[in-house]
Amino acid sequence: MSDLYNVSSSSHIRSKDTSAKIMLYVAIALLPASLFGIWNFGLQALILILVCVATCVASEWIFEKLIQKKSTINDFSAVVTGLLLALNLPHTLPIWQAVLGSVFAIVIVKMLFGGLGQNFMNPALGGRCFLLVSFAGTMTSFTYDGVTGATPLALLKNGESVDTMKMLLGTTAGTIGETSVIAILIGAIFLILMGVIDLTIPASYIVSFGVFVLLFGGHGFDMTYLTAHLCGGGLMLGAFFMATDYVTSPITPMGKVVFGIVLGILTGLFRLFGANAEGVSFAIILGNLLVPIIEKFTIPRAFGQKKEVK
């Protein structure tokens, strides 16, 4: 039978949405965080964003030329990967390291596994974790207003006080796109209104993480401490823009809830008991690896199907 035909049983769901359209929506949703990051950190942030996006697109195009495969750069997925990677980097990161991370994200994490729809982990986070392991010094060095210092989460982990209002607005140290919760939420609301994502994964992620912090954070039911953890680091960016990635997240309704809870617990473990003050990136990547198992045990039974008796 010709490869042009795909035979399957009913029922069939038709949608006018395409991969390119969805990725374009995600890119638009990331604009508030990107623009704020450029305003907050200056020209270096803009250069890093442009470099990551250009490198990701070029890497995908060159790789597909080398293996004589039809170009897929028109689906905007490489653009989104580059934008997400840049927003997860400190604006002081050397450009050559950003280029290396972008190539790793596209070639190693995405294209070697078949391209869009085949990668087993989020490419942007794969690139970020690669850089974090390889260049820990530059990846954990943050400068704000010309002063190099710790991020609010690092201060919080050391028992120091933080300004939660600055964390909410974003006028603080951190990666380019993670500091402003307001800018991230504006983009998230846009994605929800466009029907690109729903609240299942982000809500279960954030709620489970909040419960974990209240139970094991050592501060009791201190709402200021909880708010600082919710606003700090890449939690909001990860919950709405990376944990909801179609390719690397579960598709079953219960699987989405379980996935979100797993991410919340892992992030809490990394933040409260790990050596690093952050933990979102590693939590989501580990969650991505668990998706096949989660889906195996959360697939709903077909109507009329009986449970097997062993």
Protein Blocks (a to p, Z undefined) as FASTA:
>chain_A
ZZkbccddddddddfbdfklmmmmmmmmmmmmmmmmmmmnommlmmmmmmmmmmmmmmmm
mmmmmnopacfklnommmmmmmmmmmmpcfkbcfklmmmmmmmmmmmmmmmnnpahiacb
dfklmmmmmmmmmmmmlmmccceehiacddfklmmmnopacdfklmmnopacddfklmpm
mlmmmmmmmmmmnomaccklmmmmmmmmmmmmmmmnonajafklmmmmmmgcjllmmmmm
mmmpmklpcfbfklmmmmmmmmmmmmmmmmmmmmbfbfklmmmmmmmmmmmmmmmmmccc
dehiacddZZ
